[in-house]
Amino acid sequence: MRLVVRAAEVLGAERLIPITRAHVDSCLYHGEATIDFVRRLIEGGAQVTVPTTLNVGALDLLHPELWQGDPRAAERGRLLMDHYRSLGCQPTYTCAPYQLAAARPAFGEQVAWAESNAIVFCNSVLGARTERYGDFTDIACAISGRVPDAGLHRTDARRATLVLRLGPDLPPALLEDDSLYPVLGIVLGRRAGSRVGVLDGLPSRTSEERLKAVGAAAASSGAVAMFHAVGSTPEAPTLEAALQGREPEEEAQIGLAELRAARAELTTAPGGAPAGTPIGTVSLGTPHASLEELRAVERELAGARPAPGVELLVSTARGTLAEAEEEGLAGRLRATGVELLVDTCSYIAPVLRPSPLPAMTDSGKWAFYAPGNIGVEVVFGSLRECVRSAVDGRVWRDAGAWGAT
């Protein structure tokens, strides 16, 4: 409770308010301090007082053989994950709790969520309300059942102050290309920082998968905890609604040249990895793949297998994997050489097979973090480009809506 009260003081909150659920990131092992902290909670008899889901941990508990790192680190990571379960947390171990029906908060619901992409999805796409809760504060809120009445818990803080209009030079076909959305998120994060921005010009009723890609990338390149998309997110049926009837502090345009430059920067492999560049890995599912995204991988493979020596790995939630097992999808993916990873993520855990060759991804977040976290060179592409490249063993490029870069 001292942590929650101190957070309220820092945020200038005059009171605490109750929450209905929480999502905790503290179960990811970052050293012995993380274990010391949760042990103190256990020894004090603490239990969560609201339904509480867990973010990814250090390793895949269902497929421990995928771990490629230090055995002791795996053991400590497993212990930390188990400790959080003993507090009454649900062993979901996913960065995308919003894809689990039972964990999904309703519009206007006050919650305490950690994990950057989950926070921005919760606020933006669901219209539930959370601030950015980090390690230790997240579990403290889950135990106390309270959060500071501040920030994005309050209506006035959810007003867009930055308007970003998509430029008229964007080809209509690009708006229907999935690879646009993580790139757009990278630009949004850089432009917005920690402000609430509103995107004007996206197709109405943009899919959750595409909004997820925007938010995850924006929370990586910036400190975005919420954005609006006119005609798609629940608090932005109109631009005026997103602005809450007031004038924006800033208006700007996002043009094709800026998007192309951001797309190119997501590739760190030497020379920009032109078509024909050999690759060793394709990593998909960051944030964790939904059931529909797993189906999309199967469609793109069309029965083909990755080339010899190429690892095609898809990260997902264990709950989503259970659904995929039930409909036979998981078995079909494995039969074509796809590896399915749960409980963790391949840009934070040593699970990729060692390879001197670049890794390819369709995730702006994975491309942003993997070079620093796990020391790989990255090639960014669309889902179709990634799957086709895995099958060919070399980068395959589809100019498509992006045109020549």
N, C-alpha and C positions, 0 to 999 in steps of 0.2 A: 504493500500500500504506500510505503514511502516513495517508491519509484513512480507510482502513478501520480501522487500528489506533487512530487518534484517536477514531473513533466507538465502538470497543470500550471505550476508556477512559471516555468520557462515559457510556456505558450500564452501566458496572461489570462488563463481561464479562471472564471470566478466560481465555477462549480464543476462537479463531475456528473456525468449522465450515464444511465444504464445501457448496456449493449445486449444483443441477442445471440451473438456468436463471435468466434475469433478464428484467425488463421495464424499459426505460429511458425516463424522461420528459425527459431533458436535451436532446432534439433540438428542443424548442420554443424559438424565438428570443425572448430577452428582453433583447437588447442585445449589444454587441460582446464583453463578457466571456464570453458563452456560446461564441462562436467562438474566442476566445483559448484557452479551456480545452481544447476538443477538438483544436485545432491542436497544442497541447503534447503531447497524447497521440499524435497522428499522427506528429509529428516524433520522438517517442521510440520509434516502432515498435510501439506497443501494439496488441493484438488481444484481442477477448473470448475467454474460454476455456470458456464455456458457451453453449448456444443462447440468443440474446438478441433479444427483440422490441423494436420501437420504438413509443412512444406517438405521439400526434398531433403534427404539426408546425404551422408557421404558415400553410401554404397547401395547397390541393388540387393535387397535382402532375399528376393525370390531367385536371383541368378547371381550368387556370389562369385561364381567362377569367372565372371567378366572383369573382376577387379584386377588391375595390372600393377598396383602400387605396393607400398610397404604394408606387410601383414599387420603390424601393430596399429598403424593408422586405421586400417579397416576394423580392427577389433574395438578401438576407441570410438570410432564412428558408429558402429553397431550398438555399443553400450549407451551412447547418448540418445540414439533413436529409441531404444528400449526404455530409458529413464523417462522420456516424455510421455510415452504410453502409460507409464505407471501413475502419471498425474491425471489420468482420465482423458487424455487427448486421443483422437481417432487416428489410427495409423494409415492415413491417406497417402502421405509422402508424395505430394504433387505440388508443383508450382502453379497449377491451374485448377484450384478448387471450384471455380465457377462452372467447370464442365461436369461436376458431380451434382446431380439433381438435389440430393439431400443437403448439400452444403451451400447451395446457391441462395443468397439473401434477396429479399424482395425490394422493390423500389422504395426508397426512403428509410430503409431499415438501418439502424445505427449498429456498426460492427467495429471490431478491432482487427484489421488485417495487416500482416507483414508480407514481404516478397513484392518487389517493385511492380512486376507485370500484373500481379493479382490486385494490387492496390488500384492501379490505373483502370483496370477492367471493371472492378467493383464500382468505383465512382462514376466512370464514364459510360459504360455499356449497360450496367444493371441499374444505375441510379441509386444504389445503396450508398451509405456514407461511412468513410473511414479516413483517418489521417495516415501518414506514413509512420507505421510502427516498426521499430527495429528490434534486433535481438535483445532479450531480457525484458524490455518494456512490453513486448507482445504477450508473453506468458503472464506477466504481472497483471495486465488488463484482463486476461482470460480467467485468472484466479479471483480477482476482485470483482469482475463483472462490471467494471466502470472504466470510462475514459474521460479525459478532459473535454469540456464543452468548448472546443476551439477549432480553428482551421476548417477543414472540409466537412466537419460535422455540422457546420452552420451554413445556412442558405446563402448569406451574403458572400462568403468566401468561395462559393462555387460559380460565381459570375465570371464569364470570360472577359478578360481585359485585353487580349490580343486576338485580332482577326487575321487569319492567313487564308488568302484566296488563291485557289488553283488558277494558274495562268491560262490564257486562251490558246497558248501554243501547245498545250498537252493534247496529243492525239486521243480521240474518243476511245480507241482500242486500248490505250494504255490504262484507262480507268477500269477496264475489264480484265487486266492482267494482274494476277496475284502478287507478282514480284514488285509491283509499284508500292504496296502498302508498307512493308518493312522499311523501304527506302524513304518513303514519306514520313515515317515515324522518326527516322534518324534526323531528318531536316526539322521536324516539329520540335524534337528535344533540344536541338541546338538553338532554335529561334526562341522557344518559350522559356527555357531554363526551368524555374520553379513556378512560372505563371500558369494560369489556366487559359489555354488557347482554344479557338474555335476554327475548325476547318470548313470553309465554304466552297462548294463546287464538287464535292464527291457525289456519286450517285446516291439517291435516296434509298433508304433501307439497305445500306451496305452490310454485308454478312458479318456475323460475329467473328468468324475466322480472320477476316480482313481487318476488322477493328482491333482484334487481339494482336495482330502483327504490328499495327500502328502503335498501340500503347506500349507493347514490350520494347520496341526499338526506342520510342520517345523517352521511356524511363531509364534507358541505358545511356543514350547520348546526352540527356538532360536530367533534371530532377522532377520530371512531369509526374504528377499524381492524379491528374484529371485533365481531360480534354473534351471538347464537344465536336460533333460532326453534324452539320445542319441536315435535318431530314432523316438522321439515322440514330442518334443517341437520344435517350428519353427526355433530357432537359433542354434539347435544342430542336424542337419541331420547326422553329424559325430562327433566323439569326437574331432577331430582337429578343426572343425568349432566352437564348444563350447569354445575351448581354444584360438580361434582366431589365430591359428598357432603358439602359444607360448608354453613353457613348464609350467606345473602346479607348484604351490608352494608346494603342498602336494598331495600325493596319499595314499589311504587307502582302506581297504576292510571291507565290512559289512557282517558278518557271521550269521548263524542261531542262535547261542547262544546269540549274542547281541540282535537280534530281539526278541527272546523269552523272554529275561530279560526285554526289554522295554515293551513288551506286558503285562507281569505280573505286572509291576509297574503301569500301567494304571488302574488296579483294586485296589481300596483302602479299599474295604469292608473287615472286619475281616476274617482272615484265607484264603484269596484269593478267597472267594466265590466259593467253589467247586460246582459241580452239585448237585442240590437239595436245594440250599440256597434260602429261600423265598425272593422275591423282591416286592417292592411296586409300582415301576414306570419303564417305558421304555421310554426314550427320544431319538428321531431320528431327523435328519434334522439340523445338525450343521456342516458346513454352511447350509443355507437353502436348503431344498430338491428340486431337479429338478423334472420335470414332470416324467421323467423315473424312478427316485428314488421313487416317490409316487406309480408308477405302480408296482415297485418291492415289496413294502410293501404289496400291494393287492395280488400279486402272492404268497408271503410267507404266508399270512394269509389263503388263499384258502377257504374263507368263515367262518373261525373260529373266535371266539371272545376272547378278553382278559379275563383272569380268574377274578372272582368276587374280587373286591378290588384293582385290578391292573390297573393303568392308562397307556395307550399307547398313547403318544403324539408325533406328527410330526410337526416340524416347517418348514414353507415355505414362499415364497414371496406372497404378495397379487396378483401379476400378474400371478404367477404360479397357485395359487388357482383358479383364474378366468378361466384359461384353463382347470383345473381339473373339475371345475363345469360344463363347457360346454360339456365335453365328458362324464359326469356322474360319473367320477371317485371319486370325492369328496363325492358325495352322497353315493356311495357304501362303501367307507371307513368309513364314519360316521355310516352307518347302521350296520357295524361290530364292533362298539365301539371305533373307532379311533377318537381322538381329534386333530383338525387341528389348529395350532397357526400361526398367521402372525404378521408382523410389529415389532416383538421383538424376543427374544431368551430365552429359559428356563434356561440357566445358568446365566443370568444377571437379570432376572425379577422374582418376586415371583408369579409364575403361577402354579407350580406343587402342586398337592393336598398334604397336610401334611401327612407324613408317616414316621414311625420309621425304615422302611425297606430300604435297598439299592436301588439305581436307576441304571438301566442298559442302556448302550449306545453303538453305533457302531462308535462314533466320537472320534478321538484322541483329538481334541480341547475341546470338552465338558468334556471328562474325565480329561483333564489337569486342567481346570478352575473350574469346578462345586464344588469340595470339599471346596475350599477357598471362592468362591463367594456366594454359597447358602447353604453350610454346609451339603451336602449329602455325604454318602459313595457311591462309584461308582463301578460298575461291567462292565468291557469292554468285548465286544464280537462282532462277525460278525452280519450283518443284520439278517441272518437266525437264529442265536442264540438268538438275541434280540426278534424277533417276536415269535419264538417258546417258549421262556421263559415267554413272556407276556401271552401267551395262557395257559401255564402250571401253571403260578403263582410262578414258581421256576426256578432257573438257569438251563438251558439245555445247555450242552456242546457237540460240535461236534469236536472231535480231528482232523479229516480231514487232511489237508495238514500240519498243525502245528506239528502233532504227539504228543507224550507224552512230557509234560513239567515238 
